[in-house]
Amino acid sequence: MNYTIEVNSPEETMAFAEKLALLLQPQDLLTLEGSLGAGKTTFTKGIAKGLGIKRMVNSPTFTILKQYEGKLELNHIDAYRLEDSHEDIGFDELFSGDAVSVVEWAQFISEYLPQDRLDIIITRKSEEAREIALHPKGRRYETLCKELNL
């Protein structure tokens, strides 16, 4: 089953992501897809806020991975620069550790992703409005989506 929500501002995107973050557990994996400027990093900022992370969150485009400390650790991965690369930067260790992982442009590292995860697609509807579609893969993520009451 898939779940969708419409948001009408970056603040609403962050608020929804923050609500989702409150339900996350160590080793949870979220993938984010959407065009440039769709709101993937804004969504990740909301996740970080919900995890109690105080540091400024920005896209790790040039570093590929940024890690943040909060109530739970957050691995923020931007796989955009890994397109057509077969570089394994230790994904197994990242995804099996105690952190929550958020992967932007996950399609570029699909062969390294665990089967169970929450795929999130953000679609721009207008300058401010977005549709956020959640596609849970695995029982853990089905339960998580049901807890969001979408």
C-alpha positions as a Python dict, from the first residue, in 0.01 Angstrom:
ca = {
    (1, 'M'): (0, 0, 0),
    (2, 'N'): (119, 351, -75),
    (3, 'Y'): (50, 664, 128),
    (4, 'T'): (42, 1026, 12),
    (5, 'I'): (17, 1367, 170),
    (6, 'E'): (-6, 1712, 14),
    (7, 'V'): (199, 1993, 168),
    (8, 'N'): (181, 2359, 72),
    (9, 'S'): (508, 2505, 200),
    (10, 'P'): (861, 2410, 302),
    (11, 'E'): (746, 2451, 664),
    (12, 'E'): (471, 2190, 612),
    (13, 'T'): (725, 1957, 449),
    (14, 'M'): (953, 1992, 749),
    (15, 'A'): (666, 1945, 996),
    (16, 'F'): (558, 1622, 827),
    (17, 'A'): (917, 1492, 823),
    (18, 'E'): (957, 1585, 1189),
    (19, 'K'): (642, 1387, 1273),
    (20, 'L'): (784, 1089, 1082),
    (21, 'A'): (1118, 1121, 1263),
    (22, 'L'): (951, 1075, 1600),
    (23, 'L'): (859, 720, 1490),
    (24, 'L'): (1202, 622, 1359),
    (25, 'Q'): (1431, 361, 1511),
    (26, 'P'): (1799, 273, 1468),
    (27, 'Q'): (1874, 116, 1127),
    (28, 'D'): (1565, 269, 963),
    (29, 'L'): (1632, 362, 601),
    (30, 'L'): (1451, 633, 407),
    (31, 'T'): (1518, 699, 41),
    (32, 'L'): (1423, 1033, -113),
    (33, 'E'): (1354, 1085, -480),
    (34, 'G'): (1242, 1397, -661),
    (35, 'S'): (1368, 1649, -910),
    (36, 'L'): (1621, 1916, -820),
    (37, 'G'): (1452, 2161, -586),
    (38, 'A'): (1164, 1926, -501),
    (39, 'G'): (1238, 1944, -129),
    (40, 'K'): (1456, 1642, -47),
    (41, 'T'): (1697, 1837, 171),
    (42, 'T'): (1410, 2030, 332),
    (43, 'F'): (1254, 1693, 418),
    (44, 'T'): (1584, 1576, 566),
    (45, 'K'): (1604, 1894, 777),
    (46, 'G'): (1264, 1800, 923),
    (47, 'I'): (1388, 1448, 1000),
    (48, 'A'): (1694, 1596, 1172),
    (49, 'K'): (1480, 1833, 1378),
    (50, 'G'): (1258, 1544, 1488),
    (51, 'L'): (1569, 1349, 1590),
    (52, 'G'): (1682, 1640, 1808),
    (53, 'I'): (1978, 1734, 1588),
    (54, 'K'): (2089, 2091, 1652),
    (55, 'R'): (2352, 2126, 1376),
    (56, 'M'): (2268, 2291, 1046),
    (57, 'V'): (2169, 2027, 790),
    (58, 'N'): (2254, 2084, 426),
    (59, 'S'): (2297, 1863, 124),
    (60, 'P'): (2614, 1651, 129),
    (61, 'T'): (2642, 1670, -252),
    (62, 'F'): (3020, 1710, -258),
    (63, 'T'): (3101, 1495, 44),
    (64, 'I'): (2838, 1226, -30),
    (65, 'L'): (2786, 1155, 343),
    (66, 'K'): (2724, 1374, 645),
    (67, 'Q'): (2660, 1233, 991),
    (68, 'Y'): (2475, 1410, 1270),
    (69, 'E'): (2429, 1338, 1641),
    (70, 'G'): (2088, 1363, 1805),
    (71, 'K'): (1850, 1135, 1999),
    (72, 'L'): (1944, 899, 1717),
    (73, 'E'): (2236, 942, 1479),
    (74, 'L'): (2152, 1046, 1125),
    (75, 'N'): (2343, 942, 814),
    (76, 'H'): (2253, 1184, 534),
    (77, 'I'): (2371, 1047, 201),
    (78, 'D'): (2350, 1226, -132),
    (79, 'A'): (2418, 965, -401),
    (80, 'Y'): (2384, 1207, -694),
    (81, 'R'): (2758, 1207, -764),
    (82, 'L'): (2766, 826, -755),
    (83, 'E'): (2570, 789, -1079),
    (84, 'D'): (2755, 547, -1307),
    (85, 'S'): (3002, 480, -1025),
    (86, 'H'): (3049, 146, -861),
    (87, 'E'): (3201, 300, -551),
    (88, 'D'): (3093, 123, -232),
    (89, 'I'): (3160, 366, 52),
    (90, 'G'): (3070, 111, 321),
    (91, 'F'): (2695, 110, 274),
    (92, 'D'): (2654, -222, 458),
    (93, 'E'): (2811, -74, 772),
    (94, 'L'): (2612, 248, 742),
    (95, 'F'): (2277, 72, 700),
    (96, 'S'): (2339, -190, 970),
    (97, 'G'): (2464, 54, 1235),
    (98, 'D'): (2262, 233, 1502),
    (99, 'A'): (2181, 539, 1290),
    (100, 'V'): (1880, 636, 1082),
    (101, 'S'): (1985, 676, 718),
    (102, 'V'): (1833, 913, 464),
    (103, 'V'): (1951, 867, 106),
    (104, 'E'): (1886, 1132, -160),
    (105, 'W'): (1909, 1013, -523),
    (106, 'A'): (1894, 652, -399),
    (107, 'Q'): (1837, 518, -751),
    (108, 'F'): (2211, 567, -815),
    (109, 'I'): (2306, 316, -545),
    (110, 'S'): (2007, 82, -568),
    (111, 'E'): (2227, -229, -570),
    (112, 'Y'): (2354, -141, -220),
    (113, 'L'): (2016, -69, -60),
    (114, 'P'): (1853, -314, 179),
    (115, 'Q'): (1525, -455, 51),
    (116, 'D'): (1331, -326, 354),
    (117, 'R'): (1309, 52, 351),
    (118, 'L'): (1074, 347, 311),
    (119, 'D'): (1093, 498, -37),
    (120, 'I'): (968, 858, -43),
    (121, 'I'): (896, 1043, -366),
    (122, 'I'): (849, 1420, -352),
    (123, 'T'): (671, 1572, -652),
    (124, 'R'): (649, 1945, -714),
    (125, 'K'): (286, 2047, -777),
    (126, 'S'): (346, 2423, -784),
    (127, 'E'): (603, 2672, -658),
    (128, 'E'): (519, 2583, -296),
    (129, 'A'): (297, 2272, -307),
    (130, 'R'): (438, 1921, -301),
    (131, 'E'): (297, 1569, -298),
    (132, 'I'): (489, 1335, -72),
    (133, 'A'): (433, 968, -157),
    (134, 'L'): (549, 699, 83),
    (135, 'H'): (614, 351, -53),
    (136, 'P'): (689, 115, 236),
    (137, 'K'): (891, -197, 164),
    (138, 'G'): (869, -448, 445),
    (139, 'R'): (651, -494, 754),
    (140, 'R'): (843, -241, 967),
    (141, 'Y'): (774, 37, 717),
    (142, 'E'): (410, -62, 660),
    (143, 'T'): (359, -28, 1036),
    (144, 'L'): (542, 304, 1037),
    (145, 'C'): (317, 446, 762),
    (146, 'K'): (3, 328, 943),
    (147, 'E'): (121, 505, 1260),
    (148, 'L'): (134, 832, 1061),
    (149, 'N'): (-244, 811, 1004),
    (150, 'L'): (-231, 929, 643),
}
